[in-house]
Amino acid sequence: MPTKVLVLHGYAQNGTIFSKRIGALRKECGKNVEFVFAEAPHILKPVDFVWNQEKAEDAGVQAEPAPANNTEQDPTLTPRAWWKPNPERTRAVGIQEGIFVIEGGCLRIQGAAFAAVLSALLEKPHTHPEFLVDGEPVASSLFCLAVAGFKLLDSWCDSLWEGGYDTPTVHVIGQTDVVVAETRTRSLGEVANNIRLEEHPGGHFVPSKGPWRKFLAAYLKDPAGQHTSPGSADAGTSPSISAVNSVAGSRSETPTVP
C-alpha cells in the first residue's frame, strides 16, 4: 500500500498551487506515495498582504499574490492561510479553525509550522479536549516532514510545546533563505525531540535537484528507513546529519511568513 501523506500548503498558497509546485517530487514518488492536499480555511484579502509585503521587501523578497479578479474567476488561485498573525507575531489568529479542517503533516510554511503543531497535538490531545472525538484523538502522526518550518509562538501552543513532542521529524532548511530567518527556523529544534536537520544550499523553496527528490521520495515511502543525506551531494563530502534533539519544487513567490 502507498504511504498516505497529508500535505499542508504554505502561506498565500492553496492545495492546487502547491501540488503543481512539487510536481517533480510527486512524479519521483510515483505510486508509492498518496498525497492528500489540505486547504487552509482562511482566505486572504489584499489588506492581509500589506504588512507582509513590507516585511518581504525589507528582506529583499518580492511577494506576488494573485490579483483579486483572477481569484474570483478561478478559485484554484485563491490565496489561503492556516492562521493570521498579529504584527508582533505572538498570536496565530484562527489556528483552531485549521485544526478542525485537518481531522487527521508535511511540507512548507505556514504548513511546516502547522504540521509540527498538529504532531504535538496528536501526541497530547487532552491539552485541547475540544478536538477530541468521543474522548479520543481523531488520528495519529507517524512522521513529520517540514520545509522551512519554525516554532509557532502563540499562548495556545504553550501546553503543546511543554516538554516538546516526539514524532520523528525531518526539517529541511535553505542556507540562503531570507523569508524565514535562520534563528527562527532553527527554533523548531527547541520543541522537536526527535529531529533530523537537513540543509540545502538554496533559499526559500522545496529543493528539487535529483539527490533531494530521491531523498524526499525515499523518506516519504519509508519514514523509518535509513536514508543518506542529500546534503552530501551538494557539498561533495560524506553524509552529514545534524541531530538537534532528534520527528515535507520550485522557487516560490510566497510573501513573508507570519
C-alpha positions as CSV (number, residue, x, y, z in Angstrom):
1,M,0.0,0.0,0.0
2,P,1.2,3.5,-0.7
3,T,2.2,5.8,2.1
4,K,-0.6,8.4,2.7
5,V,0.9,11.9,3.3
6,L,-1.1,14.9,4.4
7,V,0.3,17.9,2.7
8,L,-0.1,21.4,4.2
9,H,0.5,24.2,1.7
10,G,2.3,27.4,2.6
11,Y,1.1,30.9,3.3
12,A,-0.8,32.6,0.5
13,Q,-1.0,29.3,-1.4
14,N,-3.6,26.5,-1.6
15,G,-3.6,22.8,-2.3
16,T,-3.8,23.2,-6.1
17,I,-0.9,25.7,-6.3
18,F,1.3,23.7,-4.0
19,S,0.5,20.4,-5.8
20,K,1.9,22.0,-9.0
21,R,5.0,23.3,-7.2
22,I,6.0,19.9,-6.0
23,G,5.2,18.2,-9.3
24,A,8.7,16.9,-9.7
25,L,8.6,15.3,-6.2
26,R,5.2,13.8,-6.9
27,K,6.5,12.3,-10.1
28,E,9.5,10.9,-8.3
29,C,7.3,9.2,-5.7
30,G,5.1,7.6,-8.3
31,K,2.5,5.2,-6.9
32,N,4.5,4.7,-3.7
33,V,3.0,7.8,-2.0
34,E,-0.6,9.1,-1.9
35,F,-0.5,12.9,-1.4
36,V,-3.6,14.4,0.2
37,F,-3.6,18.2,-0.2
38,A,-5.5,20.1,2.5
39,E,-6.9,23.5,2.1
40,A,-6.4,26.2,4.7
41,P,-9.6,27.8,6.0
42,H,-8.7,31.4,5.9
43,I,-9.0,33.2,2.5
44,L,-6.5,36.1,2.3
45,K,-7.6,39.6,1.1
46,P,-5.4,42.4,-0.3
47,V,-5.2,44.0,3.1
48,D,-3.6,40.8,4.5
49,F,-0.7,41.3,2.2
50,V,0.2,44.9,3.2
51,W,2.1,44.2,6.4
52,N,3.7,41.0,5.0
53,Q,4.6,42.8,1.7
54,E,6.6,45.4,3.7
55,K,8.4,42.7,5.6
56,A,9.1,40.8,2.4
57,E,10.6,43.9,0.7
58,D,12.7,44.6,3.8
59,A,14.2,41.1,3.3
60,G,14.7,41.7,-0.4
61,V,11.9,39.4,-1.4
62,Q,9.1,40.4,-3.8
63,A,5.7,38.9,-2.9
64,E,3.3,38.5,-5.8
65,P,-0.1,37.4,-4.5
66,A,-2.6,36.6,-7.3
67,P,-4.8,39.6,-8.3
68,A,-8.2,39.6,-6.7
69,N,-10.1,39.5,-10.0
70,N,-8.2,36.3,-11.0
71,T,-9.1,34.6,-7.8
72,E,-12.7,35.4,-8.2
73,Q,-12.7,33.9,-11.7
74,D,-10.6,30.9,-10.7
75,P,-11.0,29.6,-7.1
76,T,-7.8,27.5,-7.5
77,L,-5.8,30.7,-7.4
78,T,-7.3,31.8,-4.1
79,P,-4.5,32.6,-1.5
80,R,-5.1,30.9,1.8
81,A,-3.6,30.7,5.3
82,W,-3.7,28.4,8.3
83,W,-3.8,31.4,10.6
84,K,-3.4,35.2,10.5
85,P,-0.7,36.8,12.6
86,N,-0.7,39.9,14.7
87,P,2.2,42.3,13.8
88,E,4.3,41.2,16.8
89,R,4.0,37.5,15.7
90,T,2.9,36.5,19.2
91,R,-0.6,35.3,18.1
92,A,-1.8,32.9,15.5
93,V,-5.4,34.1,15.0
94,G,-7.7,31.3,13.8
95,I,-5.3,28.4,14.1
96,Q,-8.0,26.3,15.8
97,E,-10.1,26.5,12.6
98,G,-7.3,25.0,10.6
99,I,-7.1,22.0,13.0
100,F,-10.8,21.3,12.5
101,V,-10.2,21.2,8.8
102,I,-7.5,18.5,9.1
103,E,-9.0,15.7,11.1
104,G,-6.1,13.6,11.0
105,G,2.0,16.6,8.1
106,C,4.1,17.5,5.7
107,L,5.8,20.3,3.8
108,R,6.1,24.0,3.9
109,I,5.5,27.2,5.8
110,Q,3.0,28.1,7.2
111,G,2.3,24.4,6.6
112,A,5.6,23.2,8.1
113,A,5.0,25.1,11.3
114,F,1.4,23.9,11.4
115,A,2.5,20.3,10.8
116,A,4.6,20.5,13.9
117,V,1.6,21.9,15.9
118,L,-0.5,19.0,14.6
119,S,2.1,16.4,15.5
120,A,2.3,17.8,19.1
121,L,-1.5,18.0,19.4
122,L,-1.9,14.4,18.3
123,E,0.5,13.3,20.9
124,K,-1.1,15.5,23.6
125,P,-4.8,15.6,22.6
126,H,-6.0,16.2,26.1
127,T,-4.3,19.6,26.3
128,H,-7.1,20.8,24.0
129,P,-10.0,18.4,24.6
130,E,-12.2,20.4,22.2
131,F,-10.5,18.5,19.4
132,L,-11.2,15.0,20.8
133,V,-13.9,12.8,19.3
134,D,-15.6,10.6,21.9
135,G,-12.7,11.3,24.2
136,E,-10.1,10.1,21.7
137,P,-7.8,11.9,19.1
138,V,-9.0,11.7,15.5
139,A,-5.8,10.3,14.1
140,S,-2.1,9.7,14.8
141,S,1.0,11.0,13.2
142,L,3.8,8.6,12.2
143,F,6.2,11.3,11.0
144,C,6.6,15.0,10.1
145,L,8.5,16.4,7.1
146,A,8.9,20.2,7.5
147,V,10.4,22.5,4.9
148,A,11.4,25.9,6.4
149,G,9.4,25.3,9.5
150,F,9.6,27.1,12.8
151,K,8.3,27.0,16.4
152,L,4.9,28.8,16.3
153,L,4.7,31.4,19.1
154,D,1.1,31.6,20.5
155,S,-0.1,31.1,24.0
156,W,-2.5,28.4,22.6
157,C,0.6,26.3,21.8
158,D,2.4,26.7,25.1
159,S,0.9,23.4,26.5
160,L,1.9,21.6,23.3
161,W,5.5,22.8,23.4
162,E,6.0,22.0,27.1
163,G,8.4,19.0,27.1
164,G,8.4,19.0,23.3
165,Y,6.9,16.4,21.0
166,D,8.4,13.1,20.0
167,T,7.0,12.5,16.4
168,P,10.1,11.8,14.2
169,T,10.7,15.0,12.2
170,V,12.9,15.8,9.2
171,H,13.4,19.5,8.9
172,V,14.8,20.9,5.6
173,I,16.1,24.4,5.6
174,G,17.7,26.6,2.9
175,Q,21.1,28.1,3.8
176,T,20.2,31.3,1.8
177,D,16.5,31.6,3.0
178,V,15.7,35.3,3.5
179,V,12.0,34.7,4.1
180,V,12.3,32.8,7.4
181,A,15.3,33.9,9.4
182,E,17.8,31.2,10.4
183,T,17.3,31.7,14.1
184,R,13.5,31.4,13.6
185,T,13.6,28.3,11.5
186,R,16.1,26.6,13.9
187,S,13.7,27.2,16.7
188,L,11.7,24.1,15.7
189,G,14.6,22.1,17.2
190,E,13.7,23.6,20.6
191,V,10.4,21.6,20.7
192,A,11.0,18.6,18.4
193,N,12.7,15.9,20.5
194,N,13.4,13.6,17.6
195,I,14.6,15.8,14.7
196,R,16.9,15.3,11.8
197,L,18.1,18.6,10.3
198,E,19.0,18.7,6.6
199,E,20.3,21.9,4.8
200,H,20.3,22.7,1.1
201,P,22.3,25.5,-0.5
202,G,19.3,27.3,-1.9
203,G,16.7,29.6,-0.5
204,H,13.0,29.5,0.5
205,F,11.7,26.6,-1.6
206,V,11.4,22.8,-1.6
207,P,14.7,21.6,-3.1
208,S,14.1,19.8,-6.4
209,K,17.5,18.7,-7.6
210,G,17.9,14.9,-8.3
211,P,19.5,13.9,-5.0
212,W,16.9,15.9,-3.0
213,R,14.0,14.5,-4.9
214,K,15.3,10.9,-4.4
215,F,15.9,11.6,-0.7
216,L,12.4,13.1,-0.1
217,A,10.7,10.4,-2.1
218,A,12.5,7.6,-0.2
219,Y,11.7,9.2,3.1
220,L,8.0,9.6,2.3
221,K,7.9,5.9,1.1
222,D,9.7,4.6,4.2
223,P,10.0,7.2,7.1
224,A,11.6,4.7,9.4
225,G,14.3,3.7,6.9
226,Q,18.0,4.8,6.9
227,H,18.4,7.4,4.1
228,T,21.7,9.0,3.1
229,S,21.8,12.8,3.5
230,P,21.3,14.6,0.1
231,G,23.4,17.4,1.5
232,S,26.5,15.3,0.9
233,A,25.9,15.6,-2.9
234,D,25.6,19.4,-2.6
235,A,28.8,19.6,-0.6
236,G,30.7,16.8,-2.3
237,T,31.5,15.3,1.1
238,S,30.4,12.5,3.3
239,P,26.8,12.5,4.5
240,S,26.1,14.9,7.3
241,I,23.1,14.7,9.6
242,S,22.6,17.3,12.2
243,A,20.6,16.0,15.2
244,V,19.3,19.0,17.2
245,N,17.4,16.6,19.5
246,S,16.4,14.0,17.0
247,V,10.2,13.6,14.2
248,A,7.8,17.5,3.7
249,G,9.6,22.2,-6.2
250,S,10.3,25.0,-7.4
251,R,11.1,28.6,-6.2
252,S,8.1,30.2,-4.5
253,E,6.9,33.8,-4.6
254,T,5.4,33.3,-1.1
255,P,5.1,36.5,1.0
256,T,7.0,36.8,4.3
257,V,5.7,34.1,6.6
258,P,3.6,35.2,9.6
